[in-house]
Amino acid sequence: MAKAFEDLYIWQIARQLVNLIYDLTDTKTFRDFSLKDQIQRAAVSIISNIAEGFERGTRDEFLYFLYIAKGSCGEVRAQLYIALDRKFISQSQFFTASEKTKQVSAILYKFIEGFKAKGFTGLRHKQSLVPTEQDKFDQYLKQLVDKA
């Protein structure tokens, strides 16, 4: 079971996306500082919302912030198109970053759906789950992530 948001596979993959976006935008060819700021903030928003939702401790709040993270992932992908069209990034850079956003989005989707299906109530209510139910839930989430 994840004891901290850093233990979540989805947070780790989203962190890779943030670093990729920073690497793409910290170049001389990326001349639009407004777009650079926006795409970096959108990428940071993904991992920040995963972390905030996890730390809130309730199922509903976690789901809410996971959905926001998924929306931010779409925002990053849309901004990558702008960067490509304006020739701030190459086609291959766009492809790499776009595929990473699709990966993060897909894992978020599976994580959200699995989370909703199992009826987990959140960390605040952890003691209400019998250990075997918690173990089954942890195993189920791991299987979802492994399939993504």
C-alpha positions in Angstrom: 0.0 0.0 0.0 1.2 3.5 -0.8 2.0 5.3 2.4 3.0 8.5 0.7 2.1 10.0 -2.7 5.7 9.5 -3.8 5.0 5.7 -3.6 2.3 6.0 -6.3 3.4 4.8 -9.7 1.2 7.4 -11.4 3.0 10.2 -9.5 6.4 8.8 -10.5 5.4 8.6 -14.2 3.9 12.1 -14.0 7.2 13.3 -12.5 9.0 12.0 -15.5 6.6 14.1 -17.7 7.4 17.2 -15.7 11.1 16.8 -16.2 10.6 16.1 -19.9 8.5 19.3 -20.3 11.2 21.3 -18.5 13.9 19.9 -20.7 11.9 20.7 -23.9 11.1 24.3 -22.8 14.5 25.2 -21.4 16.0 25.8 -24.8 16.9 28.8 -27.0 14.3 27.7 -29.6 11.4 27.9 -27.1 11.0 31.7 -27.4 7.4 32.1 -26.2 7.8 32.7 -22.5 4.1 32.8 -21.8 3.6 29.4 -23.4 6.7 28.1 -21.7 5.3 29.2 -18.3 1.8 27.7 -19.0 3.0 24.3 -20.2 5.4 24.0 -17.3 2.7 25.0 -14.8 0.2 22.5 -16.4 2.8 19.7 -16.1 3.5 20.6 -12.5 -0.2 20.7 -11.8 -0.5 17.0 -12.7 1.9 15.8 -10.0 0.7 18.4 -7.5 -2.9 17.4 -7.8 -2.1 13.7 -7.4 -0.1 14.6 -4.3 -2.8 17.0 -2.9 -5.6 14.5 -3.5 -3.6 11.7 -1.8 -2.8 13.9 1.2 -6.5 15.0 1.6 -7.2 11.5 2.8 -10.8 10.9 1.5 -11.9 8.9 -1.5 -14.0 11.7 -3.0 -11.3 14.3 -2.6 -8.7 12.0 -4.0 -10.9 11.3 -7.0 -11.6 15.0 -7.5 -7.9 15.8 -7.7 -7.1 12.8 -9.9 -9.7 14.2 -12.4 -8.0 17.6 -12.2 -4.6 16.0 -12.8 -6.1 14.2 -15.9 -7.4 17.5 -17.2 -4.0 19.1 -16.8 -2.5 16.2 -18.7 -4.8 17.1 -21.7 -3.8 20.7 -21.3 -0.1 19.8 -21.6 -0.8 17.8 -24.8 -2.8 20.7 -26.3 0.1 23.1 -25.6 2.6 20.7 -27.1 0.7 21.1 -30.4 1.1 24.9 -30.2 4.8 24.5 -29.5 5.1 22.2 -32.5 3.1 24.5 -34.8 5.2 27.4 -33.8 8.4 25.3 -34.3 9.6 25.6 -30.7 10.0 21.9 -30.6 10.7 19.3 -33.3 8.3 16.6 -34.5 10.3 13.9 -32.7 10.3 16.0 -29.4 6.5 16.4 -29.9 6.0 12.7 -30.4 8.0 11.7 -27.3 6.3 14.3 -25.1 2.8 13.6 -26.5 3.2 9.8 -26.0 4.2 10.5 -22.4 1.1 12.6 -21.8 -1.0 9.8 -23.3 0.7 7.3 -21.0 0.1 9.4 -17.9 -3.5 10.1 -18.9 -4.2 6.3 -19.5 -2.7 5.3 -16.2 -4.7 8.1 -14.4 -7.9 6.8 -16.1 -7.3 3.2 -15.1 -6.3 4.3 -11.6 -9.5 6.4 -11.3 -11.7 3.6 -12.6 -10.2 1.0 -10.3 -10.4 3.3 -7.4 -14.1 4.0 -8.0 -14.9 0.3 -8.6 -13.4 -0.9 -5.3 -15.3 1.5 -3.1 -12.3 2.4 -1.1 -13.3 5.2 1.4 -9.9 6.8 1.8 -7.1 7.0 4.3 -9.2 8.7 7.0 -11.4 5.6 7.1 -8.6 3.1 6.7 -9.5 1.4 10.0 -12.9 0.6 8.7 -11.4 -1.8 6.1 -10.5 -5.3 7.3 -6.9 -6.1 6.4 -7.8 -8.7 3.8 -10.0 -6.1 2.0 -7.2 -3.6 2.1 -4.8 -6.2 0.7 -7.2 -7.1 -2.1 -7.6 -3.4 -3.0 -3.8 -2.8 -3.0 -3.3 -5.9 -5.3 -6.1 -4.7 -7.6 -4.5 -1.3 -8.0 -1.1 -2.9 -8.7 -2.6 -5.0 -11.4 -4.2 -2.0 -13.0 -1.0 -0.1 -13.0 1.0 -3.1 -14.4 -1.5 -3.4 -17.3 -1.1 0.3 -18.2 
